Amino acid sequence: MTQASPELLDLSQCANEPIRTPGSIQPHGFMLTLSPELRVLQASANLAHWTGVPASEALGQPLAYAIGDAAARLLPELQAGKLASRPAYLGTVTVAAGGHFDVLGHAWDGLLIVEFEGTERAGAADFRHLYPLIGDFLLNVSQSASITALSELAARHVRAVTGYGRVMVYQFDTDGHGRVVAESKEDGYESYLGQHFPASDIPAQARALYTLSPIRVIHDANYVPASLVPDTNPVSGARNDLSFAALRSVSPVHLQYMRNMGTLASMSVSLIVKGKLWGLISCHNAMPCPVPVEKRTVCEQLGQILALCIESREDASELNFRLEVRRIMVEMLGHLTKGADFLENMSGVFPELLRFARAGGVAIVVDERVLTFGDTPDEPAIRALTDWLAVHGHSAEVFHTDHLMSLYPAAIGMVRNASGLLALPISRIHKHYLLWFRPEVVQTIEWAGNPNDKRADPDAPTQLTPRLSFQAWRETIHGRSLPWHSAEIELTVEFRTALLGIALERAEQMAELAEELGRANKELEAFSYSVSHDLRAPLRHIVGFSDLLIESAGAEDPERRQRFLKNIKESARLAGKLVDDLLSFSQMGRAALRPTKVDMNDLVSACIDKLGMEMQGRNVEWHIEPLPAIRADPTFLHLAVFNLLSNAVKFTAQRDPAVITITSEDLGNETVFHVADNGAGFNMEYVHKLFGVFQRLHRMEDFQGTGIGLANVRRIVERHNGRVWAESRQGEGATFSFSIPNHPTH
């Protein structure tokens, strides 16, 4: 038995191993790489063992030199130019030395890669039993069968086909950890059903390869790899990419992992659901166990059918869940539109609010009032929580977490009833929130070995851990709630839009009675054309693409219909954004200021953190001078600064690097802040339009936006008795400046 030397096995480097370019193969067969003229460019070092021809002598020779008359059987398949990136079975041949081989071929990495797997039969692989096995599986698949039941059925079939001692169906979670959801095993094999395996067991690059290549077989974990001669691809000059090769050698760390587990043969079949790796069918055997090509094909087909069944069940479950949540939302909105008092209306649907978010408690925070229902933290704790949400920039978007105390340390005192939080801002100006709380759910997870024990004792015979032991290890997790479902989060965003629409309607009703009705009407007249134009465009898109979708209902072109649906969704999102921004601008003129001391360094830092998603993949250099503290309304000012920084990020999209500089100066009676960038800039002839509502100086195709941001900046600054201005040279960047009085009058 050959085992890798402990000092050569560094588990910390496992995630970085060149698993796609190992430079060698498993020795239960041999490999040749061929030129388009079918001359041997590379051969595995064990060629002489199988054919009697040394690898070095075969280089540059025709295929027949290496395998004799068997080449004539393969030439038609190889010369046809039909080989794809996935290996195809080319037939079974007998070489001059007398061995029988199943031959697989694929075109990849600039080469024709031909693999010869040793087999005891002289005849071709018989795929006839493939259909009865798959047919039997399909007969047992009913519409009512759960994912677990389907997985158990697949595990039994795969074990029957392969003869392996244990077959598991293994599902990945969002963190890459795996859980065994089904198992079929012989007596004497340890059961892992229901146990979890840490993500480090199958690193991210291995999961990526499983997504790309659907099946991987290791016949004997004690094999001695056969290297390729020469060791680099003659076409690329680099090590060969063997991602799709059936004989590809695997990591020595993984081989030791198998030996530690008492497994000498393994096979993994990928379960790909909606283009992502959902899980694996993982097969183990205590002794070496070859799996010929026809049996692998059966298992791969079963894996594909199981993945389709999983996708179908998950889609149905997701649809039913969304329909129920939407039904509750529609029911609530029906009640909220009836009365004049918004807060009273909200408190009247408290039971529905709990059901909507599957929460234990709900709270509404509006000005000085806090209303609660169900099991919630006390009022001071809720007020402190909303202060934290506002300071950290969570006053304009839905915030959610199933582990609140990891983000908000003060929540350690609220673990019992508020381990999870879903926060919905119901005003873009004030700290008005709708809060859902979920209680702690203490979880006990059974791991197949301690996932935190990454190192063996220094005196142990091997450096490899954590899999020196696979004994069940239980971990109890505190401080977490049930996770928020993606549908709950998405429909909460939709609910917010509906609430803002109701609030906008109420604001318009109140405006009719306000003293500033005349000023409001003049302002509405000034931008009514722009509003109607901007809103009409996405609505026209929705109507147009809906007509196209109806017309294509009978056509078999799902990609086209998906494109129509995507355009409808994007247009609806733009219309909603326009309404949100219009509401924000409308509220800006009426809401009372609540000035306090504001640390501008913290405020700018929070805005930049919030811009993180917009800057992904971008090279943005921030140059920020130390900024003074001023007296202003922190919520208003946060919105103004965020709009300026968001503009700077947006209009530097074509710069690498984008350079954004934030400075300040004290002019005695006022403090001036400057935000400069090296972006697209604008023509100063139109600077008078810059801070108008729905005004844009660039095409929508070049830079997305609704034209409200700078109008909000001007209104916020002017409400503070400050001023705002901009300077630019087109194509050379812009500088936006605003001032805040050092001695505010209110």
Helices and strands as residue ranges (DSSP letters): G 6-8, G 11-16, E 24-25, E 29-34, E 40-44, H 47-51, H 55-58, H 63-67, H 70-79, E 88-94, E 100-108, E 111-119, H 130-139, H 147-162, E 166-172, E 178-185, E 196-197, G 199-201, H 204-212, E 215-218, E 226-229, H 252-260, E 265-273, E 276-285, H 293-336, H 342-347, H 350-357, E 361-366, E 369-374, H 379-391, E 399-401, H 404-407, G 409-414, H 415-418, E 420-425, E 433-438, E 443-448, E 472-477, H 486-511, H 517-551, H 558-588, E 596-599, H 600-610, G 613-615, E 620-624, E 629-632, H 634-651, E 658-666, E 670-677, G 684-689, H 709-719, E 724-728, E 734-741
